């Protein structure tokens, strides 16, 4: 099994385009956000080119996240033979960022394709080996749900029993896997013995997550919560601060990253970890289609730890920046929970 972590959007895009260019049989992409005007990274032209070469190219896009993709770009792809489908269901989005090439190499993580993310830190994982098989299965199920007609691809979505290994794909939100990410997080947190590290750009935890983390703190587990000081949404910054203040009071060690960081990570006891598309909010755990790679292989934990150490080196302790919460903060949080499914 081969793997590689990419810690910026641009580095991930470069590797993804390299894999696309090397494709010989198939390219499957499921993306929350795909835009054609990502300067220096022309995914549309490369996908169009590979399809014209005879490679089977299928793209599933979220209808909301990819709403800025022009009709001209979609027509270019379809004219070249690319099958372009949109995930469009009430209150549910595909928030996944998947790329699968020749059913041998896959990319999983938090990286969207849009010029606004070019300078962001993020985390995308390139993997190969047996782990790619369940990624293909999961993509096939999303393809089928969106009305795909290729029966051979749909057949790949048949659920099979796979032995859990040191590297495991976690799919969430599709039929039969509705709350897998929540189960994964809840089980890992409830069984933590020493430490939990959480990295997320948007921190609006559900009640179950608050309770699980609070209970872990009461057991003596060291909790670290790491969010960017400034995100692309001012309201998200306010909510991040509100919940960091809540957990700081409970005894968690909270950090602000100085640069926008879109990565989604959980590390438990420095022995197991998950990297994926999931934010720590109700949208990811209760509504969206998400995906992540869970692992307990020591070499992967070590490499991920090095990445986290670099990010934390420049981070600012939240306690040094805490401001008193306002009387209306809880009202804002309650309102956002109410409308979150339609955001």
C-alpha positions as CSV (number, residue, x, y, z in Angstrom):
1,X,0.0,0.0,0.0
2,X,1.3,3.4,-1.0
3,X,0.1,6.7,0.4
4,X,1.0,10.4,0.5
5,X,-0.3,13.4,2.4
6,X,-0.8,16.7,0.6
7,X,-1.0,19.7,3.0
8,X,-2.0,22.5,0.6
9,X,-4.7,22.7,-2.0
10,X,-2.3,23.5,-4.8
11,X,0.0,20.5,-4.1
12,X,-3.0,18.2,-4.0
13,X,-4.3,19.6,-7.3
14,X,-0.9,19.1,-8.9
15,X,-0.8,15.4,-7.8
16,X,-4.4,14.9,-8.9
17,X,-3.8,16.3,-12.4
18,X,-0.7,14.2,-12.7
19,X,-2.7,11.1,-11.9
20,X,-5.5,12.1,-14.3
21,X,-2.9,12.6,-17.1
22,X,-1.6,9.1,-16.5
23,X,-5.1,7.5,-16.6
24,X,-5.5,4.6,-19.1
25,X,-9.0,3.2,-18.4
26,X,-11.1,5.3,-16.0
27,X,-11.4,8.5,-14.0
28,X,-14.1,8.8,-11.4
29,X,-14.5,12.2,-9.6
30,X,-17.0,13.1,-6.9
31,X,-16.6,16.7,-5.8
32,X,-18.4,19.1,-3.6
33,X,-16.9,22.1,-5.4
34,X,-15.5,22.2,-8.9
35,X,-14.8,25.4,-10.8
36,X,-13.0,25.8,-14.1
37,X,-11.2,29.1,-13.4
38,X,-8.6,27.6,-11.1
39,X,-5.5,29.3,-12.6
40,X,-2.7,26.9,-13.4
41,X,-4.8,23.9,-12.7
42,X,-7.1,23.2,-15.7
43,X,-9.1,20.2,-14.6
44,X,-11.8,20.8,-17.2
45,X,-9.4,20.7,-20.1
46,X,-7.5,17.7,-18.8
47,X,-10.7,15.7,-18.1
48,X,-12.0,16.6,-21.6
49,X,-8.7,15.5,-23.1
50,X,-8.7,12.1,-21.4
51,X,-12.3,11.4,-22.4
52,X,-11.5,12.1,-26.0
53,X,-8.6,9.7,-25.7
54,X,-11.0,7.0,-24.8
55,X,-10.7,7.0,-21.0
56,X,-14.1,6.4,-19.2
57,X,-14.6,9.7,-17.3
58,X,-17.5,10.1,-14.8
59,X,-18.1,13.1,-12.6
60,X,-20.6,13.5,-9.8
61,X,-20.9,17.1,-8.5
62,X,-22.9,18.7,-5.8
63,X,-25.6,20.9,-7.3
64,X,-25.1,23.6,-4.7
65,X,-21.3,23.4,-4.1
66,X,-20.5,23.4,-7.8
67,X,-23.2,25.9,-8.8
68,X,-20.5,28.3,-10.1
69,X,-19.4,25.8,-12.7
70,X,-20.5,27.3,-16.0
71,X,-22.9,25.7,-18.4
72,X,-20.2,26.1,-21.1
73,X,-17.7,24.0,-19.1
74,X,-20.4,21.3,-18.5
75,X,-21.2,21.2,-22.2
76,X,-17.5,20.9,-23.1
77,X,-17.2,17.9,-20.8
78,X,-20.4,16.2,-22.1
79,X,-19.5,16.9,-25.7
80,X,-16.2,15.1,-25.1
81,X,-18.0,12.1,-23.8
82,X,-17.7,12.8,-20.0
83,X,-20.7,11.7,-18.0
84,X,-21.5,14.6,-15.7
85,X,-24.1,14.1,-13.0
86,X,-25.4,16.3,-10.2
87,X,-26.2,15.3,-6.6
88,X,-29.4,17.1,-5.9
89,X,-31.5,16.1,-2.9
90,X,-33.4,18.1,-0.4
91,X,-31.3,19.0,2.7
92,X,-28.5,16.7,1.6
93,X,-25.3,17.4,-0.3
94,X,-22.3,15.4,-1.3
95,X,-19.5,17.1,0.6
96,X,-17.0,14.5,-0.6
97,X,-13.7,15.2,-2.5
98,X,-12.9,11.9,-4.2
99,X,-10.8,11.2,-7.3
100,X,-10.3,7.6,-8.5
101,X,-8.0,6.8,-11.4
102,X,-8.0,3.4,-13.1
103,X,-9.5,1.9,-9.9
104,X,-6.0,1.7,-8.6
105,X,-5.3,5.2,-7.1
106,X,-7.6,7.3,-5.1
107,X,-7.6,10.8,-3.5
108,X,-9.6,11.4,-0.3
109,X,-9.7,14.4,1.9
110,X,-10.9,18.0,2.2
111,X,-9.6,19.6,-1.0
112,X,-12.2,21.3,-3.2
113,X,-11.2,22.6,-6.7
114,X,-11.7,26.4,-6.7
115,X,-9.4,29.4,-7.1
116,X,-10.5,30.7,-3.7
117,X,-8.7,27.8,-2.0
118,X,-5.4,28.0,-3.8
119,X,-3.4,29.3,-0.8
120,X,-5.2,27.3,1.9
121,X,-3.7,24.6,4.0
122,X,-5.7,21.4,3.7
123,X,-5.2,17.7,3.8
124,X,-5.7,15.3,0.9
125,X,-4.6,11.7,1.0
126,X,-3.4,9.8,-2.0
127,X,-3.8,6.0,-1.5
128,X,-3.3,2.9,-3.6
129,X,-3.8,-0.8,-3.0
130,X,-6.8,-2.8,-1.7
131,X,-8.2,0.3,0.1
132,X,-9.2,1.7,-3.3
133,X,-11.8,-1.0,-3.8
134,X,-14.3,0.3,-1.2
135,X,-13.7,3.8,-2.5
136,X,-14.8,2.7,-6.0
137,X,-17.8,0.9,-4.4
138,X,-18.8,4.0,-2.6
139,X,-18.5,6.2,-5.7
140,X,-20.6,3.7,-7.6
141,X,-23.4,4.0,-5.0
142,X,-23.3,7.8,-5.3
143,X,-23.4,7.5,-9.1
144,X,-26.4,5.2,-8.9
145,X,-28.2,7.5,-6.5
146,X,-27.7,10.4,-9.0
147,X,-29.4,8.4,-11.8
148,X,-26.3,7.0,-13.5
149,X,-27.1,4.5,-16.3
150,X,-23.8,2.6,-16.7
151,X,-24.8,-0.8,-15.4
152,X,-21.2,-2.0,-15.1
153,X,-20.3,0.9,-12.9
154,X,-23.5,0.4,-10.8
155,X,-22.6,-3.2,-10.2
156,X,-19.4,-2.1,-8.6
157,X,-21.5,-0.6,-5.8
158,X,-22.7,-3.9,-4.6
159,X,-22.0,-4.2,-0.9
160,X,-19.4,-6.8,0.0
161,X,-17.9,-7.8,3.3
162,X,-14.4,-6.5,3.5
163,X,-12.0,-7.4,6.3
164,X,-11.1,-4.3,8.4
165,X,-7.4,-3.6,8.0
166,X,-4.9,-1.0,9.2
167,X,-6.3,1.4,6.5
168,X,-10.1,1.6,6.2
169,X,-12.4,3.8,4.1
170,X,-15.4,5.3,6.0
171,X,-18.4,6.3,3.9
172,X,-21.2,8.3,5.4
173,X,-24.6,9.5,4.3
174,X,-25.5,7.1,1.6
175,X,-28.2,4.4,1.9
176,X,-27.1,1.8,4.5
177,X,-24.3,4.1,5.7
178,X,-26.4,7.0,7.0
179,X,-24.5,7.8,10.2
180,X,-21.2,5.9,9.8
181,X,-19.0,9.0,10.5
182,X,-20.9,9.8,13.7
183,X,-20.6,6.1,14.8
184,X,-16.9,6.2,14.0
185,X,-16.2,9.4,16.0
186,X,-18.4,8.5,18.9
187,X,-16.8,5.1,19.3
188,X,-13.3,6.5,19.0
189,X,-13.9,9.3,21.5
190,X,-15.7,7.1,24.0
191,X,-12.8,4.6,24.0
192,X,-10.0,7.2,24.1
193,X,-7.6,6.6,27.0
194,X,-5.0,9.4,26.8
195,X,-5.5,12.0,24.1
196,X,-7.8,13.3,21.3
197,X,-6.7,15.8,18.7
198,X,-9.4,17.4,16.5
199,X,-8.7,19.7,13.5
200,X,-11.6,21.3,11.7
201,X,-12.3,24.6,9.9
202,X,-15.8,24.9,11.2
203,X,-16.7,23.8,14.8
204,X,-20.4,23.6,15.6
205,X,-20.6,20.3,17.5
206,X,-23.8,18.4,18.0
207,X,-25.0,17.6,21.5
208,X,-23.7,14.0,21.3
209,X,-20.3,15.3,20.4
210,X,-20.2,17.8,23.2
211,X,-21.3,15.1,25.7
212,X,-18.7,12.6,24.4
213,X,-15.8,15.1,24.5
214,X,-16.9,16.4,28.0
215,X,-17.0,12.8,29.3
216,X,-13.6,12.2,27.8
217,X,-12.2,15.2,29.7
218,X,-13.8,14.0,32.9
219,X,-12.0,10.7,32.4
220,X,-8.7,12.6,32.2
221,X,-8.3,12.4,28.4
222,X,-6.3,15.4,27.0
223,X,-8.4,17.1,24.3
224,X,-6.9,19.5,21.7
225,X,-9.2,21.4,19.4
226,X,-7.5,23.2,16.5
227,X,-9.4,25.7,14.2
228,X,-8.2,28.6,12.0
229,X,-8.3,32.0,13.5
230,X,-10.0,33.3,10.4
231,X,-12.2,31.3,7.9
232,X,-14.0,32.2,4.8
233,X,-17.2,32.9,6.8
234,X,-17.3,35.6,9.5
235,X,-20.2,33.8,11.2
236,X,-18.2,30.6,11.4
237,X,-15.4,32.5,13.1
238,X,-17.9,33.7,15.7
239,X,-19.2,30.2,16.3
240,X,-15.7,28.7,16.4
241,X,-14.8,31.2,19.2
242,X,-18.0,30.5,21.1
243,X,-17.4,26.7,21.2
244,X,-13.7,27.0,21.8
245,X,-14.6,29.1,24.9
246,X,-17.1,26.4,26.0
247,X,-14.5,23.7,25.7
248,X,-11.6,25.8,27.2
249,X,-13.7,26.2,30.3
250,X,-14.2,22.4,30.4
251,X,-10.4,21.9,30.3
252,X,-9.7,21.3,26.6
253,X,-6.5,22.8,25.1
254,X,-7.7,25.0,22.2
255,X,-5.6,26.5,19.5
256,X,-6.0,29.1,16.7
257,X,-4.2,28.5,13.4
258,X,-2.9,31.7,11.9
259,X,-3.5,30.6,8.3
260,X,-6.8,29.3,6.9
261,X,-6.8,25.5,7.3
262,X,-9.5,23.4,5.7
263,X,-8.2,20.0,7.0
264,X,-10.5,17.6,8.9
265,X,-8.6,15.3,11.2
266,X,-9.1,13.3,14.4
267,X,-6.2,11.5,16.1
268,X,-6.9,9.3,19.2
269,X,-4.2,8.2,21.7
270,X,-1.6,8.8,19.0
271,X,-2.6,5.3,17.7
272,X,-5.6,5.8,15.4
273,X,-6.6,8.6,13.1
274,X,-9.1,9.6,10.4
275,X,-8.6,12.1,7.6
276,X,-11.5,13.1,5.4
277,X,-14.1,15.6,4.2
278,X,-16.1,15.8,7.5
279,X,-16.4,19.1,9.5
280,X,-17.4,19.0,13.2
281,X,-20.9,20.2,12.6
282,X,-24.4,18.9,12.2
283,X,-24.3,19.2,8.4
284,X,-21.5,16.7,8.1
285,X,-22.7,14.2,10.8
286,X,-26.5,14.4,10.2
287,X,-27.0,15.4,6.6
288,X,-24.1,15.4,4.1
289,X,-22.5,12.6,2.2
290,X,-18.9,12.4,3.5
291,X,-15.9,10.2,3.3
292,X,-12.7,9.6,5.2
293,X,-9.7,7.2,5.6
294,X,-9.3,5.7,9.0
295,X,-5.9,4.1,10.0
296,X,-3.8,2.8,12.8
297,X,-0.7,2.0,10.9
298,X,2.2,3.5,12.9
299,X,4.1,5.0,10.0
300,X,0.9,6.9,8.9
301,X,0.3,8.1,12.4
302,X,3.9,9.3,12.6
303,X,3.7,11.2,9.3
304,X,0.4,12.8,10.3
305,X,1.9,13.8,13.6
306,X,4.7,15.6,11.8
307,X,2.2,17.6,9.8
308,X,0.2,18.5,13.0
309,X,3.4,19.5,14.8
310,X,4.3,22.0,12.0
311,X,0.8,23.5,12.0
312,X,0.7,23.8,15.8
313,X,4.2,25.4,15.9
314,X,2.7,28.7,14.5
315,X,-0.6,28.3,16.3
316,X,-1.9,30.7,19.1
317,X,-3.3,29.4,22.3
318,X,-7.0,30.3,22.4
319,X,-6.9,31.2,26.1
320,X,-4.8,34.2,25.2
321,X,-7.4,35.6,22.9
322,X,-10.7,34.6,24.6
323,X,-13.3,37.3,24.8
324,X,-16.4,37.1,27.0
325,X,-19.3,35.6,25.2
326,X,-22.3,37.8,24.5
327,X,-25.8,37.3,25.8
328,X,-27.0,36.7,22.2
329,X,-24.5,34.0,21.4
330,X,-26.7,31.1,22.4
331,X,-29.6,32.5,20.4
332,X,-27.4,32.7,17.3
333,X,-26.2,29.1,17.9
334,X,-29.8,27.9,18.3
335,X,-30.9,29.7,15.2
336,X,-28.0,28.2,13.1
337,X,-28.8,24.7,14.3
338,X,-32.4,25.2,13.1
339,X,-31.5,26.4,9.6
340,X,-28.2,24.4,9.1
341,X,-29.8,21.9,6.7
342,X,-30.6,24.6,4.2
343,X,-27.4,26.5,4.5
